[in-house]
Amino acid sequence: MGVEMFVKKMMAVAGAAAGLSLFAVSANAAPNPNFHIYIAYGQSNMAGNGDIVPSEDQATDPKNFIMLASHTANASQRSGKTTQSIKAGEWAAAIPPMFHAFENLSPADYFGRAMVDSLPGVTVGMIPVAIGGVSIRAYLPDQYQAYFNGDGSSFKGWANDYGGNPMARILELGKKAKEVGVIKGILFHQGESDGTDDNWRNNVYKTYKIIIDELGLDENEVPFVAGELLQEGNNCCGSKNGGIAQLKSKFKKFGLASSKGLQGNGRDPYHFGRAGVIELGKRYCSEMLKLIDKTIDPDAPAVNLVDPSKSVVPDEPPEEYGPYDGAIAIPGKVQAENYNKGGAEVAYHDESKGNEGGKFRKNDVDIYQPNMGITVGHNQKGEWLKYTVNVEADGEYEISANVGSDNTTGSFVLYMGDKRIGDEMASAGLGFDSLTVVEGGKVTLTKGEHELKLEITNDWIDIDYVEFKAVTPSKITKVRLDMTEAESSFSVFDMQGIKLGSFTAKGVDEAMSLVKENAKLRRQGKGVFFIRKNGDKPLTKKVVIHE
């Protein structure tokens, strides 16, 4: 059974067991772009081991920072002296402890506060799911049950706060959060319970990829920021930080929150003290700010901190099909990235989810920026793009394209309307950074507006542009005719058929003019003369001279 099937099955089980219908939201909700939501998961240092100071951490609601509660707890059950009760699946002020009723201060607490201070106009939401002491296996759909029934059985009771399935709880909360805000990034702190070798790194990436895929997110837009383990003083695991740093190779957007100089709690070799927890949260913030799009929408309403569904923005009307920026002129270049508006299966078909290159446009077409240009890349057989073009005049046009690939098989064809035009065009195979112009034959086009379709016929070709050039009458033909006529030999005769001389001329008309104008050619005579073009097909013309 694949990972996706496991996720769906386990979510269904968890939903039935824990009553996750509480998390249902309106399918018509439109997210507020200024409501930035983060998912935080891992083990004890993320779950919260810093001492809570109620007067600083719990006395007042943090400014524009709320959480989507991952468990249910009465105020009397929660650490510190908060008067706040929380209910799973409902929004509440982000007051510690966020992850379990018995936990304390987490880096996620001061991450959120620092993000709000750094981005005026933004409200931050947190999805907190972490269990002290657990292996990364606790978050893998195909391993969590065996883990909690085996060597992780001592943590099974804590997992029950999340319906027994931590990943399913993350996904349920994530789906609700997406309806009202934008999931901007993921925070992670774990590794003390595992070796931080490549197997661990692969599993960490798997957990991230499950979240990305199941929530319909884009790896190019949602960064993953990991935190280093305690490395100062008496510590258990500072030597593992090198393995954590190597996570960078697994992610498209990765940040590492350093633990350098952060002190432990003085009680054990695993956990940061209060000051270290707060500073680590701020370092998570610094890393995240380097990676996210920080654009603020001035027209979006302020987020309702009690019920964010009351401050969503109106849905944008569906994008109408049509040219991206006016019909593209032919003759001219059709830039590959300027495909029509209208969305998937209308203006384009793409086999992979998300813009792999992350450039220019925000849909599934993969747009890259090699060197100084922009190309549509990661092209797979069967994908297509449509363009509205305007042919300026009836006529014949030459087709060419600027393309690149590391193979010579990546190729595409063109259609004008339903009719295939030109030749199949394939890359020269000089590399994706070495684009070359290839020829695509000729086509006769009619004046007016048409729909051009570009269809990929073989995998892996990057396309910069397709160019149409008007074919003009060749001047070479005229030059060659003139050259041939210039070499023609002529003779002139009198009325008695006596040959008077020979000369060369550029055609019969010029020969006749020469005889009229040059008296020497006809020996000063006047009257009627005949000129004859010499050769296999002699031609005779009469010339009448009056003087």
C-alpha positions as CSV (number, residue, x, y, z in Angstrom):
1,M,0.0,0.0,0.0
2,G,1.5,3.4,-1.0
3,V,2.0,6.3,1.3
4,E,-0.9,8.3,0.0
5,M,-3.3,5.3,0.6
6,F,-1.9,4.9,4.1
7,V,-2.5,8.6,4.8
8,K,-6.1,8.5,3.6
9,K,-6.9,5.3,5.5
10,M,-5.3,6.5,8.7
11,M,-7.0,9.9,8.5
12,A,-10.3,8.1,8.1
13,V,-9.6,5.9,11.2
14,A,-8.4,8.9,13.2
15,G,-11.4,11.0,12.2
16,A,-13.8,8.3,13.3
17,A,-12.0,7.7,16.6
18,A,-11.4,11.3,17.6
19,G,-14.5,13.0,16.2
20,L,-12.6,15.2,13.7
21,S,-15.8,16.4,12.2
22,L,-15.1,19.3,14.5
23,F,-12.6,20.4,12.0
24,A,-15.1,20.8,9.2
25,V,-15.1,24.2,7.4
26,S,-17.0,25.9,4.7
27,A,-15.9,24.7,1.3
28,N,-16.5,28.2,-0.1
29,A,-14.1,30.0,2.3
30,A,-11.5,32.1,0.6
31,P,-8.1,32.4,2.4
32,N,-6.9,35.8,3.7
33,P,-3.4,36.3,2.2
34,N,-2.2,38.2,5.3
35,F,-3.0,35.3,7.6
36,H,0.3,33.3,7.6
37,I,0.1,29.8,9.0
38,Y,2.9,27.6,10.1
39,I,3.1,23.9,11.0
40,A,5.4,22.9,13.9
41,Y,6.2,19.3,14.7
42,G,8.9,17.1,16.2
43,Q,9.8,16.0,19.7
44,S,10.4,17.4,23.2
45,N,12.3,20.6,22.4
46,M,9.5,21.6,19.9
47,A,6.8,20.4,22.2
48,G,7.9,22.8,24.9
49,N,10.5,22.4,27.7
50,G,11.3,26.0,28.5
51,D,10.0,27.4,31.8
52,I,6.8,29.4,31.5
53,V,6.7,32.8,33.2
54,P,2.9,33.4,33.4
55,S,3.2,37.2,33.7
56,E,5.2,37.3,30.4
57,D,3.8,34.4,28.5
58,Q,0.2,34.0,29.6
59,A,-1.0,37.2,31.1
60,T,-2.1,38.8,27.9
61,D,-3.0,37.4,24.4
62,P,0.0,37.7,22.1
63,K,-0.4,40.3,19.4
64,N,-1.9,38.8,16.2
65,F,-0.7,35.3,17.0
66,I,-3.3,32.5,17.3
67,M,-3.2,28.7,17.2
68,L,-5.4,26.0,15.8
69,A,-5.7,23.8,18.8
70,S,-4.4,20.3,18.2
71,H,-6.0,18.8,21.4
72,T,-8.6,19.6,24.0
73,A,-7.7,20.8,27.5
74,N,-9.3,22.8,30.3
75,A,-7.5,25.7,31.8
76,S,-6.9,23.8,35.0
77,Q,-5.1,21.0,33.2
78,R,-2.7,23.3,31.4
79,S,0.8,24.2,32.7
80,G,1.4,27.7,34.1
81,K,-1.5,29.7,35.4
82,T,-3.5,30.4,32.2
83,T,-7.3,30.7,32.4
84,Q,-7.6,29.7,28.8
85,S,-9.3,26.4,27.9
86,I,-8.9,25.1,24.3
87,K,-10.7,22.7,22.1
88,A,-9.3,20.6,19.3
89,G,-10.0,22.1,15.9
90,E,-10.8,25.6,17.2
91,W,-8.8,28.8,17.0
92,A,-7.5,30.3,20.2
93,A,-4.8,32.8,21.3
94,A,-1.4,31.2,21.0
95,I,-0.7,31.0,24.8
96,P,1.7,28.3,26.0
97,P,1.6,25.4,26.4
98,M,0.4,24.8,22.8
99,F,1.4,21.2,22.1
100,H,0.1,19.3,25.2
101,A,-1.6,20.5,28.4
102,F,1.4,19.4,30.5
103,E,4.2,20.9,28.3
104,N,5.8,24.3,28.7
105,L,7.3,27.0,26.5
106,S,8.2,26.1,22.9
107,P,10.4,27.8,20.3
108,A,7.2,28.0,18.3
109,D,5.8,30.4,20.9
110,Y,8.4,33.1,20.3
111,F,8.8,32.3,16.6
112,G,5.2,33.4,16.1
113,R,5.7,36.6,18.2
114,A,8.8,37.5,16.3
115,M,7.2,36.9,13.0
116,V,4.3,39.2,13.9
117,D,6.8,41.9,15.0
118,S,8.7,41.5,11.7
119,L,5.7,41.7,9.4
120,P,3.3,44.5,10.3
121,G,-0.1,43.7,8.9
122,V,0.3,40.0,9.2
123,T,-1.5,37.6,11.6
124,V,0.4,34.4,12.4
125,G,-1.4,31.1,13.0
126,M,0.3,27.9,14.4
127,I,-0.6,24.3,14.0
128,P,1.3,22.6,17.0
129,V,1.8,18.8,16.9
130,A,4.8,17.4,18.7
131,I,5.5,14.5,21.2
132,G,8.5,14.5,23.5
133,G,10.9,11.6,22.9
134,V,9.4,10.2,19.7
135,S,11.3,8.9,16.7
136,I,10.6,10.3,13.2
137,R,8.6,7.1,12.7
138,A,5.8,8.5,14.7
139,Y,5.0,10.8,11.8
140,L,5.1,8.2,9.0
141,P,1.7,6.7,8.0
142,D,3.2,3.3,7.2
143,Q,5.2,3.1,10.5
144,Y,3.4,5.0,13.3
145,Q,1.2,2.1,14.4
146,A,4.0,-0.4,14.7
147,Y,6.1,2.2,16.5
148,F,3.5,3.1,19.1
149,N,2.7,-0.6,19.6
150,G,6.5,-1.4,19.9
151,D,9.5,0.6,21.1
152,G,7.4,3.8,21.2
153,S,4.7,2.4,23.4
154,S,5.6,4.7,26.3
155,F,4.5,7.7,24.1
156,K,1.2,6.1,23.0
157,G,-0.8,8.0,25.7
158,W,0.5,11.3,24.5
159,A,-0.2,10.4,20.9
160,N,-3.9,10.0,21.9
161,D,-4.0,13.8,22.3
162,Y,-3.8,13.7,18.5
163,G,-6.2,10.8,17.9
164,G,-3.3,8.3,18.1
165,N,-2.0,9.5,14.7
166,P,0.1,12.7,14.7
167,M,0.4,13.1,10.9
168,A,-3.4,12.7,10.4
169,R,-3.9,15.4,13.0
170,I,-1.5,17.7,11.2
171,L,-3.3,17.1,7.9
172,E,-6.8,17.6,9.3
173,L,-5.8,20.9,10.9
174,G,-3.8,21.9,7.8
175,K,-6.9,21.5,5.6
176,K,-9.0,23.6,7.9
177,A,-6.3,26.3,8.2
178,K,-5.9,26.5,4.4
179,E,-9.5,27.6,4.1
180,V,-8.9,30.8,5.9
181,G,-5.2,31.5,5.5
182,V,-2.0,30.6,3.7
183,I,0.4,27.9,4.9
184,K,3.7,29.7,4.6
185,G,6.2,27.3,6.2
186,I,7.1,24.3,8.4
187,L,9.1,24.2,11.6
188,F,10.8,21.1,12.7
189,H,12.9,20.0,15.7
190,Q,13.7,16.3,16.2
191,G,16.7,14.0,16.1
192,E,17.6,13.3,19.7
193,S,15.8,9.9,19.5
194,D,17.3,8.9,16.1
195,G,20.6,8.8,14.3
196,T,20.8,11.8,11.9
197,D,22.1,9.7,9.1
198,D,20.8,9.6,5.5
199,N,18.0,7.2,6.4
200,W,16.7,9.6,9.0
201,R,17.0,12.5,6.5
202,N,15.0,10.6,3.9
203,N,12.3,9.9,6.5
204,V,12.2,13.6,7.6
205,Y,11.7,14.6,3.9
206,K,9.0,12.0,3.6
207,T,7.0,13.6,6.4
208,Y,7.4,17.0,4.8
209,K,6.4,15.6,1.3
210,I,3.3,14.0,2.8
211,I,2.2,17.4,4.2
212,I,3.0,19.2,0.9
213,D,1.1,16.7,-1.3
214,E,-1.9,16.1,0.9
215,L,-2.4,19.8,1.5
216,G,-1.9,20.7,-2.1
217,L,1.1,22.9,-1.4
218,D,4.2,23.8,-3.5
219,E,7.7,22.8,-2.4
220,N,9.0,25.9,-4.2
221,E,6.9,28.1,-1.9
222,V,6.7,26.4,1.5
223,P,10.1,26.3,3.3
224,F,11.2,23.7,5.8
225,V,13.3,25.1,8.7
226,A,15.0,22.7,11.1
227,G,16.6,23.5,14.4
228,E,19.9,22.3,15.7
229,L,20.1,20.2,18.9
230,L,21.6,21.5,22.2
231,Q,25.3,21.8,21.7
232,E,26.5,23.9,24.7
233,G,27.7,22.5,28.0
234,N,26.6,19.0,29.1
235,N,24.7,17.8,26.0
236,C,23.6,14.5,24.6
237,C,23.5,15.1,20.9
238,G,25.4,18.1,19.7
239,S,27.4,15.8,17.5
240,K,24.3,15.1,15.4
241,N,24.0,18.7,14.2
242,G,26.2,17.9,11.2
243,G,23.7,15.3,10.0
244,I,20.8,17.8,10.6
245,A,22.6,20.4,8.4
246,Q,22.8,17.9,5.6
247,L,18.9,18.0,5.4
248,K,19.6,20.9,3.1
249,S,20.2,18.6,0.2
250,K,16.7,17.2,0.5
251,F,14.7,20.4,0.3
252,K,14.1,23.1,-2.3
253,K,13.8,25.8,0.4
254,F,15.6,25.0,3.6
255,G,16.7,26.9,6.7
256,L,18.7,25.9,9.7
257,A,18.1,27.6,13.1
258,S,21.5,27.5,14.9
259,S,21.7,26.5,18.6
260,K,25.2,28.0,18.9
261,G,25.6,29.7,22.3
262,L,22.1,28.6,23.6
263,Q,22.3,27.1,27.1
264,G,20.5,24.1,28.4
265,N,18.1,23.9,31.3
266,G,20.8,22.7,33.8
267,R,18.7,19.7,34.7
268,D,19.3,17.3,31.8
269,P,21.5,17.0,28.6
270,Y,18.6,17.2,26.1
271,H,16.7,20.4,26.6
272,F,17.2,24.2,26.2
273,G,16.5,26.5,29.1
274,R,13.9,29.3,28.9
275,A,16.3,31.8,27.4
276,G,17.6,29.3,24.8
277,V,14.0,28.4,23.8
278,I,13.1,32.0,23.3
279,E,16.2,32.8,21.3
280,L,15.9,29.6,19.2
281,G,12.3,30.7,18.3
282,K,13.7,34.0,17.1
283,R,16.3,32.2,15.0
284,Y,13.6,30.1,13.4
285,C,12.0,33.4,12.5
286,S,15.2,34.9,11.0
287,E,15.6,31.8,8.8
288,M,11.9,31.8,7.7
289,L,12.0,35.4,6.8
290,K,14.8,34.7,4.3
291,L,12.7,32.1,2.5
292,I,9.1,33.2,2.4
293,D,7.3,35.7,0.2
294,K,6.7,38.7,2.5
295,T,4.2,40.5,0.3
296,I,1.3,42.1,2.2
297,D,-2.0,42.6,0.6
298,P,-3.2,46.1,1.6
299,D,-6.8,45.4,0.5
300,A,-7.3,42.3,2.6
301,P,-9.3,42.7,5.8
302,A,-7.8,42.4,9.2
303,V,-7.9,38.8,10.5
304,N,-10.6,38.0,13.0
305,L,-8.6,36.5,15.9
306,V,-11.5,34.6,17.4
307,D,-13.0,33.3,14.1
308,P,-10.7,33.8,11.1
309,S,-13.5,32.6,8.8
310,K,-15.2,36.0,9.3
311,S,-12.2,37.8,7.7
312,V,-11.7,35.9,4.5
313,V,-11.5,37.7,1.2
314,P,-13.9,37.4,-1.8
315,D,-13.0,34.7,-4.2
316,E,-11.5,36.0,-7.4
317,P,-13.6,35.2,-10.5
318,P,-12.4,32.3,-12.6
319,E,-9.7,33.4,-15.1
320,E,-11.3,33.8,-18.5
321,Y,-9.6,32.1,-21.5
322,G,-7.6,34.4,-23.6
323,P,-4.2,35.8,-24.5
324,Y,-1.8,36.5,-21.6
325,D,-0.9,40.0,-22.8
326,G,-2.7,40.5,-26.1
327,A,-2.5,38.4,-29.3
328,I,1.1,37.6,-30.2
329,A,2.1,39.0,-33.6
330,I,3.2,36.7,-36.5
331,P,5.8,37.3,-37.9
332,G,7.5,37.4,-34.5
333,K,8.5,35.4,-31.5
334,V,6.1,33.4,-29.4
335,Q,7.7,33.4,-25.9
336,A,6.9,30.0,-24.3
337,E,6.0,31.5,-20.9
338,N,3.3,33.7,-22.4
339,Y,0.8,30.9,-22.8
340,N,-2.9,31.9,-22.6
341,K,-4.8,32.6,-19.4
342,G,-7.6,30.2,-18.5
343,G,-6.0,27.6,-16.3
344,A,-5.3,23.9,-16.4
345,E,-6.9,21.8,-19.2
346,V,-8.1,25.0,-20.9
347,A,-4.9,27.0,-21.6
348,Y,-2.4,24.3,-20.7
349,H,-2.0,20.7,-19.6
350,D,0.9,19.8,-17.2
351,E,1.8,16.4,-15.8
352,S,3.4,17.6,-12.6
353,K,1.9,19.6,-9.7
354,G,3.3,23.1,-9.1
355,N,5.7,25.3,-10.9
356,E,8.9,23.3,-10.7
357,G,11.1,26.3,-11.6
358,G,9.1,28.8,-9.5
359,K,9.4,31.7,-11.9
360,F,7.0,34.2,-13.5
361,R,3.6,32.5,-13.1
362,K,1.8,30.8,-10.3
363,N,0.3,27.6,-11.8
364,D,1.5,24.1,-12.8
365,V,3.6,25.1,-15.8
366,D,7.2,24.8,-15.0
367,I,9.1,28.0,-15.7
368,Y,12.8,28.3,-15.2
369,Q,15.4,31.1,-15.5
370,P,18.6,29.6,-16.9
371,N,21.4,32.2,-17.4
372,M,19.5,35.4,-18.3
373,G,16.4,34.1,-20.1
374,I,13.1,32.5,-19.2
375,T,12.2,29.0,-20.4
376,V,9.3,26.6,-20.0
377,G,11.0,23.4,-18.9
378,H,10.5,20.0,-17.2
379,N,8.4,19.2,-20.2
380,Q,6.9,15.7,-20.4
381,K,5.3,13.9,-23.3
382,G,1.6,14.9,-23.7
383,E,1.8,18.3,-22.1
384,W,0.6,21.3,-24.1
385,L,0.3,25.0,-24.1
386,K,-2.0,27.3,-26.1
387,Y,-1.3,30.8,-27.5
388,T,-3.5,33.4,-29.2
389,V,-1.6,34.7,-32.3
390,N,-2.4,37.3,-34.9
391,V,-1.0,36.6,-38.4
392,E,-0.4,39.9,-40.1
393,A,-0.6,38.8,-43.7
394,D,-1.3,35.7,-45.9
395,G,1.9,34.0,-46.8
396,E,4.6,31.5,-46.2
397,Y,6.5,31.5,-42.9
398,E,9.6,29.8,-41.7
399,I,9.4,28.2,-38.2
400,S,12.3,27.9,-35.7
401,A,12.7,27.6,-32.0
402,N,15.3,28.3,-29.3
403,V,15.5,25.1,-27.2
404,G,17.8,23.2,-24.8
405,S,18.2,19.7,-23.4
406,D,20.9,17.3,-22.3
407,N,19.4,14.7,-24.8
408,T,18.6,14.8,-28.5
409,T,15.2,13.2,-28.2
410,G,13.2,15.9,-26.3
411,S,10.8,17.4,-28.9
412,F,7.5,19.1,-29.7
413,V,5.2,19.9,-32.5
414,L,2.9,22.8,-33.4
415,Y,-0.8,23.0,-34.4
416,M,-2.6,26.0,-35.8
417,G,-6.2,25.3,-34.7
418,D,-6.6,21.6,-35.3
419,K,-4.1,21.4,-38.1
420,R,-0.5,20.2,-37.5
421,I,2.0,22.7,-39.0
422,G,5.7,22.5,-39.6
423,D,8.2,19.8,-38.6
424,E,8.8,18.1,-35.2
425,M,11.5,20.1,-33.5
426,A,14.1,18.4,-31.2
427,S,16.9,19.8,-29.1
428,A,20.5,19.6,-30.2
429,G,21.3,18.1,-26.8
430,L,24.0,20.6,-25.7
431,G,22.6,21.0,-22.2
432,F,19.8,22.8,-20.5
433,D,21.9,25.9,-20.2
434,S,23.1,25.9,-23.8
435,L,20.0,26.7,-25.8
436,T,20.3,26.5,-29.6
437,V,18.0,27.5,-32.5
438,V,16.5,24.5,-34.4
439,E,14.5,24.7,-37.6
440,G,10.8,23.7,-37.9
441,G,10.1,23.9,-41.6
442,K,7.7,26.2,-43.4
443,V,4.0,26.7,-43.3
444,T,1.4,28.8,-45.2
445,L,-0.7,30.9,-42.9
446,T,-3.8,33.0,-43.5
447,K,-4.2,36.5,-42.1
448,G,-6.1,36.9,-38.8
449,E,-6.3,35.6,-35.2
450,H,-5.6,32.0,-34.6
451,E,-5.0,29.5,-31.7
452,L,-1.5,28.1,-31.7
453,K,-0.9,24.9,-29.7
454,L,2.5,23.6,-28.7
455,E,2.5,19.9,-27.8
456,I,5.4,18.0,-26.2
457,T,6.1,14.7,-28.1
458,N,9.1,13.5,-26.1
459,D,10.3,14.1,-22.6
460,W,12.7,16.7,-21.4
461,I,13.1,19.8,-23.6
462,D,13.3,23.4,-22.4
463,I,11.7,25.9,-24.7
464,D,12.6,29.6,-24.8
465,Y,10.6,30.7,-27.8
466,V,9.1,29.7,-31.2
467,E,9.7,32.2,-34.1
468,F,7.8,32.7,-37.3
469,K,9.6,34.6,-40.1
470,A,7.9,35.7,-43.4
471,V,9.4,34.1,-46.5
472,T,10.3,36.7,-49.1
473,P,10.8,36.1,-52.8
474,S,14.4,34.9,-53.4
475,K,16.7,37.5,-55.0
476,I,19.1,34.8,-56.0
477,T,16.9,33.6,-58.9
478,K,16.9,37.0,-60.5
479,V,20.6,37.4,-60.2
480,R,21.2,34.0,-61.8
481,L,18.9,34.8,-64.7
482,D,20.6,38.1,-65.2
483,M,24.0,36.4,-65.2
484,T,22.8,33.8,-67.7
485,E,21.4,36.5,-70.0
486,A,24.6,38.6,-69.7
487,E,26.5,35.7,-71.2
488,S,24.2,35.3,-74.2
489,S,25.7,35.8,-77.6
490,F,23.9,37.7,-80.5
491,S,24.6,38.3,-84.2
492,V,23.3,41.1,-86.5
493,F,22.4,40.6,-90.2
494,D,21.3,42.9,-93.1
495,M,18.4,42.3,-95.4
496,Q,20.5,40.1,-97.7
497,G,21.4,37.8,-94.7
498,I,25.0,39.0,-94.6
499,K,26.4,38.8,-91.0
500,L,27.5,42.2,-89.9
501,G,29.0,41.2,-86.5
502,S,28.5,39.6,-83.1
503,F,28.1,40.9,-79.6
504,T,26.7,40.0,-76.1
505,A,23.7,41.4,-74.4
506,K,21.6,40.9,-71.3
507,G,18.5,39.5,-73.1
508,V,16.8,40.2,-76.4
509,D,15.4,43.6,-75.5
510,E,18.9,44.9,-74.7
511,A,20.3,43.4,-77.9
512,M,17.7,45.2,-80.0
513,S,18.5,48.5,-78.2
514,L,22.2,48.1,-78.8
515,V,21.7,47.6,-82.5
516,K,19.5,50.7,-82.7
517,E,21.9,52.9,-80.7
518,N,25.3,51.6,-81.8
519,A,25.8,52.3,-85.5
520,K,29.1,50.4,-85.6
521,L,27.2,47.1,-84.9
522,R,25.2,47.6,-88.2
523,R,28.2,49.2,-90.1
524,Q,26.5,52.6,-90.2
525,G,23.6,51.2,-92.1
526,K,19.9,52.1,-91.9
527,G,16.8,50.3,-92.8
528,V,15.8,46.8,-91.7
529,F,18.2,44.5,-89.7
530,F,17.8,41.2,-88.0
531,I,19.4,40.1,-84.7
532,R,19.6,36.5,-83.7
533,K,20.3,34.9,-80.3
534,N,22.9,32.2,-80.8
535,G,22.6,28.8,-79.2
536,D,20.6,25.6,-79.2
537,K,17.4,27.5,-79.6
538,P,18.1,30.5,-81.8
539,L,15.8,33.5,-81.6
540,T,15.5,36.1,-84.4
541,K,14.1,39.6,-84.0
542,K,13.6,42.4,-86.6
543,V,15.0,45.9,-86.0
544,V,14.0,48.9,-88.2
545,I,16.4,51.8,-88.2
546,H,15.5,55.3,-89.6
547,E,18.2,58.0,-89.8
